[in-house]
Amino acid sequence: VQLVESGGGLVQPGGSLRLSCLASGFIFRNYAMTWYRQAPGKERELVAVISAFGAGTNYADSVKGRFTISRNNAANTVYLQMNSLKVEDTAVYYCNAARAGFSNYWGKGTLVTVSS
């Protein structure tokens, strides 16, 4: 099982990034996918979640209206489009796959730095 995040980097405030998470080794379409983030010195927090077949999404209040989660089950990939980035969005972003009654999987993360 692997979850591999990509797309992180350095961006100026107000800019945009799109993160990707490529999954392998399990039946991707059966799992809800979640993006978490962890800023330096802070606990890991949920950013956005999308249901197994993409019918439902939910977001942290801090990112509503700026971030969009989506998935392509044919490509085993979940995305996080991040717009209007703020300095406080700086964190390592992690991809998680979850399904009731089954193992929970994590990626190793991708660093997003928002700075001028």
N, C-alpha and C positions, 0 to 999 in steps of 0.2 A: 504494500500500500504506500502510495506517495501523494502528497499534496505539495506542489511547487509554486510558490508565489513569484511574481515578477512585476515590473513596472514602477517600482519605487525609484526615488531619486530626489534631487534638490530642485525646488520650485519656489518662485517668489510668491509672496502673499497676493491673493486674487487669481492665481494661476490654476491650472487643471492638471490632473494625472489620471490615468486609468490603470488600475491594478488588475492582474489576471491571476487565477489559480487553476493550474492544470492538475486534474486528478487521474490516478491510475490505480489498478489493483482491487477495485471494488465497483459495485453497480451504482455509478454516480447518480443516475436519475432517481434512485430510491432514497436519497439522503437530502435532508435539509442542509443548506450551506450558509455559513455565517462568517462574516468578517469581524474580527476583534482587533483591538489595538492596545499597545502598552507604551505609554510615554515614560521617559526617565523618571524614576522615583515614584511612579504611580502604579496602581493595580491595573491588570488587564480589564478592558471594558468592551462590551458588545457595541459594534458600530451599526451593522445591518445584517438582516437574515432574510433568506428566501426559501420558500417551501420546496419540497422535492420536485414538483412539476411546475414551479414558478408561478403558481396561482396567487400566492400571498407573499407580501414583503413587510418588513417592519424596520424602523430606524431609531437610533438614539436621538433624543431631542436635539442634541448639539449638532447633528448633521442633516436633519430634515430639511428638504428643499435645496440642499447642496450636493448630496451624494445620492447615487442611484446604484442599486445592486441588480444584477441580471445574471442569467445563466444560459448556456447553450448545452443542452444534454447530449446532442450529437457529437459535440467536441469535448465533452467531459470538462468543461471550463466554467468557472464563475468569475464575474467581473465586478469591479467597484469603480464606477466613474465618480471622480471627486472634482467638483468645481468650486470656485470661490474659496480656495484654500486659505486657511488662517494659520498663524504661527502656532496656535494651540492644537492644530491637527498633526503636528510633528510627533511621530511615534513609529514603532515597529508594528506593521500590520500583518496579522496572521489569518490564515484561512482555516476553517474548521468544518468537518463533515460529521453529521450526527443523524442517527436513526434509532428510534426507540427499540430497545432490546438487542442492539448491536453495538459493536465497538465504536468509539469516538476517535476521530483522526484529526491530527494537527499538522500544518506545514511549519517550516522553520522561520518564516517571516520575511518581510521586505521592508526596508527602512524608507520612510517618507520624511523629508526635512523641508519645512516651509520657513524660508528666511530670505531677507533682502540683503 
